[in-house]
Amino acid sequence: MAHHGPPSLTLTTHQKDHRRMTDIPSPTGVNERRGPLRPGQRVQLKDAKGRLNTITLTEGGQFHSYQGVLHHDDLIGGPDGVVARNSAGHEYQVLRPLISDFVLSMPRGATVVYPKDSGQIVQMADIFPGARVVEAGVGSGGLSISLLRAVGDAGELHSYERREEFADVARANVQTFFGGEHPAWQIHLGDAQEEMTAVHEPGSVDRVVLDMLAPWECLDAVATVLAPGGVWINYVATATQLSRVAEAIREDGRFTQTEASETMVRGWHLDGLAVRPDHRMVAHTGFLLVCRRLATGQEALALKKRSKVSEFKAVDVEAWQPEDESRWTPQALGERPVTDKKARKAAREAASMEQRGARRHLADTDPGEGPAAAADPTAPVEPVDPADL
């Protein structure tokens, strides 16, 4: 019997793949994660003893070690995941670094947020594709990379940083990882407490992520720009900071009860029947404190508590929450200060790594530029400022 209904709309697997490839643009950075190895890309070399080295591929480049020389040209154009031999016959496992590897090996000015913490931040803050996110305290850009991955090209990430040197390091690292500028990212120089309300309309931000010395100073700004139900997550290094920001949020009344946590990662040794925890682990790096914005005019739910056997005294409060803001310094909290010299050096390293990737991208897109010219190892090197030595 002839079928007189509407034509079938079922697509074959080939048609679905073709439509997916032609109609939907590739997300930013996807070409850096697949295909043959190309000049300007970072690769991770692992030797037989498990030692890791991360290099940037350049045409004519060489990786030297006491074990011999490995030529970059032997890797360029080949697949990811090969085992290559150097001039002395020593083998290296060659892989593109994962995001966790990249963050820990990239040039840095300030201390990076470890992958175990950035992963928790993305999950606990519910960073979703298309989200509008505010980040304060960019540092070297490690957390920015994870946030950009989560919001995607359709989202927005506004990052605030006080120090221009740190912003330069972060910008170069992000561009190196994604193979160019990310359309969702804007970096602002200045104080987040002042700039946040000037850039964003009230209630227009979905998520706020603060990695800074005194996050309680941004409480009013966060409450203004964060939408009802939006998530505010703080990353702090010490219990003193954790306690102060938690009490400031509780006293403010415009947010839900806070939840605090830390993440520790312990690997395991696996060798036949010898199965045991590793002797080393990534333990405390920082605390995460999460809360959500309540609707205007609403108050946080008062939770019932057991009666306390003992009460704190006024002298305890004074010692626990000093009013002298000058006491809240990185040195007082045990953080190592980052000198201008170190920040400038990290900025140069990050910019150099990003420029090698940019030359490779230019060679891929401009037929008039040959690959050798785009990644010329004899190109002049930017002179070093003697003050930085």
Buried (B, 14 or more C-beta within 10 A) or exposed (E): EEEEEEEEEEEEEEEEEEEEEEEEEEBBBEBBBEEEBBBBBBBBBBBEEEEBBBBBBBBBBBBEBEBEEBBBBEBBEEEBEBEBEBEEEBBBBBBBBEBBBBBBBBBBBBBBBBBBBBBBBBEBBBBBEEBBBBBBBBBBBBBBBBBBBBBBBEBBBBBBBBBEBBBBBBBBBBBBBBBBEBBBBEBBEEBBBEBBBEBBEEBBBBBBBBBBBBBBBBBBBBBBBBBEEBBBBBBBBBEBBBBBBBBBBBEBEBBBBBEBEBBEBEEEEEEEEEEEEEEEEBEEBBBBBBBBBBEEEEEBEEEEEEEEEEEEEEEEEEEEEBEEEEEBEEEEBEBEEBEEEBBBBBBBBBBBBBBBBBBBBBBBEEEEEEBEBBBBEEEEEEEEEEEEE
